[in-house]
Amino acid sequence: MKKFKLLSLLILTIAAFLVAWGGDSDKAIVPYDVAACSKTNANKLASLECHSLQKSVAPASAPQVRKPVALVSREEGSGARGAFEELVGVNTDEDNIMSEDAIIQNGNGIVATFIASNNAAIGYVSFSTFLERSNALVGLYIDGAAPIIENMISGEYKLIRPFNFVYMPEDIGIIEEAFITFAGSSQGLDILEEFGVVVDRRNAVDFHIEVWNLPDETVAFGGSTSTEATAMALITEFETLFPSAYGMSRITYESVGSRAGITGAQEGTFSLGFASREIHDTELETGLNVVQYCLDGIVIVVNPANGITGLTTQQIREIYLGEITDWSEVQ
């Protein structure tokens, strides 16, 4: 009996030692809250805590789903889709056509809702949408880099795209000029940062209301669904600064997609179009002017039940080309 008690005590002592020793080693793999870190980091990009997390190894995957991949993409004309395909290398020529099994969804929010309800799904959303839905989605590490603002600014996280104003010079009036100036001012950039987009403050100055004498006219803006949240936040604050004597809104915004925003600006339907992708040379040849007002990350998202926490760019490409069709094929 004494030998048994001594043996039991020895086993418990060794177990306690292993737990204590293993607790320190676990710190190398941090259960990283990407959204929380990005929100904390929005105004302090050199946050020591986030910096240490982003350099750590991506969290170990939980036991993952073993079933066919439910592949989700956006509609044609979407800025997010155009940027994603160009960055990953899908649908750029006849040798890399996207899988016919892709499920097409219109809008970031609809993609997020679909993936949140399907544990085999994978898709992509704008960074701002991910922050809003981070409680229901997992934003994947890409090539070892977490989708946070600091990594987007440094270029370590590669899936980023521009948010652009586009316009024809002949269609721009004083309201549009004031709005563009406001968006690039310190006050405008403060608003944009609240959405987790990446802004450049190097040349930012304060916006001076007294410089502008705006008429009581209505102008039409429109374009990308991805830029809608930032556009409406800027418009709301702008109209607070310049209340109309007639109680009418000076600016309307129609969410119709990047391609329609560019076409609308070219045709005069919108005095200011919004696009969430690079503007093509053929579009610039029409005389279109472009102002980049911030950057946005494209976040690859899966359902939390999936178990995957990171992929390489090549794996994403193979998934969207239909070369990887089952989650069991993903290491």
N, C-alpha and C positions, 0 to 999 in steps of 0.2 A: 504493500500500500504506500509506504514511504517513497519507494522508487517511482511509483506511478505519479505521486504528487510532485516529486522533483522533476520528472519528465514533463509533466503538464506545465509546471512553472517555467521550465526552460523553453518550451514551445511558445508560450505566451510572451516571454521576454524577447525571443527572436522575432516573433510577429510584430511586436510593438516597435522594435528597432527598424524592421523593414518598412513599416508604415511611415515612421518618421523620416527615414532616408528617402523613401519614394515620394513624400510630399514635396520636397525641394525639387526633385527632378521633374515633377509635373508642371512646374512653373515655366518650363521651356515651351510648353504648348498652352497658349492662353485661350480660353473660351471668349473670343473677341467680339464685342458688341459693336459692329461696324457703324450702325446708325447713331448710337449714343456717342461714339468717339467723334464722328463727323459733326454732330450738333455742337459738342463741346469745343470742337476744333475750329468752328466756323470763323471766329474772330481772333483765335490764338493758334495760328497754323503751326507754331513751333512747340506745341504742347508736348512736354516730355513723356507723359503717360502714353499718348497716342503714338509718339515716335517709337517708343520701345515696343509697343504692340505690333506696329506695322512691320518691324524688322524681324519679329519672331516667326517661328514656323507656323504655318496655317494650322488651325485646329484639326485634330485627328477626326476623321469621318466616323460617324456612327454607323452601325450596320445598315447598309443601304438597300434601297428598293431593288428587287430583282424582277423587272417587268419591262415590256417595250417602252421606249422613250416616247412621250407625248410631246412632240416638237411644236413650239408656238412661235409664230412670226407676225409681223405687222402687215398692214395693207400696203399695196403699191402707192407710192407718193408720200409715204410717211418719212419724215426726216430721220427718225430713229432707225428705221429700216435701212434707208440709204447709207447712213453713217456706219451702222453695224456691218452691213454687207461689204462695204469698202474696207473697213478696218480688219475684218476677219478673213476676207477673200472668198466671198460667196456671191454668185450672180454677177461677177465682174466680166466674165466671158463665157463662151459656150462649153468650156471644160470644167466649170465649177457651178453648175446649176443647182439651186436649192432643191431638196427632196420634195417630191410631189405629196408626201404625207404630212407636210407642214400644215398646221392648223392656223388659219389667218384670223387675227382679231384686230378690230379697229379701236385704237386708242390705248394709251398706257394703263389707264385704270382697268380696262376690260381684260388686258393681258394679266395684270396683277391678280384680279379676282379669279380668273380661270386657273392660274397656277396655285393660288391659295387653296383651291378646292380639288386639286388633282396631284397626288403625291408622285406621279411619274412624269410630270410636266417640267419643261425647261423653256425659258423665254428671256426676253430682255426688255427693260424699262428704263426710263430716264432716272437719273439720280434723285431728282426731287420726288418722283413717284415712289421710289424705293424708300426714301426717308419717311414718307407718309404711311407706307404699308409694311415697314420693317418688322412689325410684330407678327406678320403672317407670312413673311418670305425670308429666304436666306439669300443674301448677296454674296456671290462666289468670289473667292480669291482668283485672280487671273495671272498665270505664270508666277505665282507666289506673292503677288501684290494685292493688298486689300483695297476695295473701292472706297477710299476716303479722300477728302479734299487735298491733303498734303501730298499724297501719291499722284494725284492728277496734276497738281502744279509742277511737281518735280519731273513728271513724265514717266515715273516708274509704273503707274497704272496706265495702260495704253488705250483703253477704250473710252476716248473722250471726243466730243464734237463741239462745234461752235454754235452759239445762239446768235443769229444775225437779224438786223433790220435790213430790208431791201426796199429800194424806191427808185422811181424815175425822177430825175432832177426837176422836170417841169411840173410835177405833181406835188412838190413839197411847198407848204406854206409856213406861216409863222407858228401855227400850233404844232406842226410836226417838228419844226426846228427846236422849239422849246422843249418838246417831249424828249427828243434825242439828247439834248443837252442835259436835261434832268436825269435821264437814265445813266449817263456817264459821270454824274456828279457824286460827291461824297454821300449825299442824302440818298440818291438812287442806288448806289452800291450797297448802302446799309440794308435797304429793302431786299435786294437780290441775295445778299448773304444769308438772310433768314431762310431761304429756300435751299441752302446747301450747294448752290452753284458756285463756280470758281470765278472770281473777279480780279481785275488788275487795277490796283489803286495808285500805281506809280505817277500817273498824270491827273489824278482826280482833284477837282477843286469844288468849293461850295457852290450851290445853286442860288442865284440871286433873283428873287421873284420880281423885284422892282424893275428889272431890265425889260421885262416882257409885258406887253399890253395886248392881250389876246381878245379876238373878236368872239361873239357868241355864235359860233358856227359849229356844226357837227362834222367830224371827219371819220372815215371808216378805216380801221386796221383789221388785219386778219392773217391767218396762216397756221403754223404748226400747232398741233395739240400739245406737244411737249413744252412749248414756250407759253402756253395759255396762262398758267399759274403766275409766272413772273410778269407777263404782260399785264394781267388784270391787277396785280398788286401795284405795279408802277402807275397804271392808269388811275386806280382809286386814289392814290396819294397825290397824283398830279391834279386831279379834279378837286381835291380838298384844298390844294394851294390856290387854285383858280376857280372859285365857285362861279357858276353862270348866273347872270342877272335874271335869266328866265327859268332857272331851275332845271335846265336840260343838261344831259350828258354831252360833253364836247366830243368824246371819243367812244366809238363802238368797236368791239372785237368779235370777229367770227372765226371760230376754230374749225378749220377745213383742211389742215395738213400743209406741209412745207411746199409741195409742188403747187398747190392751189394758191398759197400765199405769194409765191414768186410770180405765177401767171397773173394773179390779181393785181400785183404791183405793176407789171408790164402793161397790162391792159387798162389800168386806171380804175379798176374796181376798188382797190385799196390804195390809199395814198401812202401807207406804210405797210409792207408785208413782213411777216416773221417766218424765218426758216431755221430749222434745227439741224442743218448739215452744211457742208461746204457748197459754195455756189459754183456751178460748172462754167467753163469757159464759154460755151455756147449761150448760156444765159447772160453772161457779162457782155457778150457781143451786142446785145440789144440796147446797151446803154444803161443797164441796171447798175446802181450804186449800192455798196454793201458797207454796213457798219457792224462789227462784232461787238456785242455788249456784254457777253460772258461766255464761259465754257460750261458744258454739262457732261457728266459721266454717263456712260451706258453701262448699266449693271445687269449682269447675267444672273437670273434668279431661278430658284427651285423651291419646291415645297419643303418645309422643315422636316417632314417625315422621310424625305429622300435619303438623307444621310451624307450626301456629297457636300463638301465645303469649298472645294477648289478644283479648277480645271486649267489646262493649258490652252493657249489660243488654237493650237493644232487640234486638240480634242474637240473644241467648240466647232471648228470648221468641219471636222469629220462628222459630227452629229448633224449639222445642218445640211451637209451633202448627202446624208443618208448612209454613210459608211459605218457609223455606229448606230445601231437601232435598238439596242437593249442595254439597260443600265449595268448588267452583269459584265459588259465589255469594257466598262470604264474602270481603270485602276485608281 
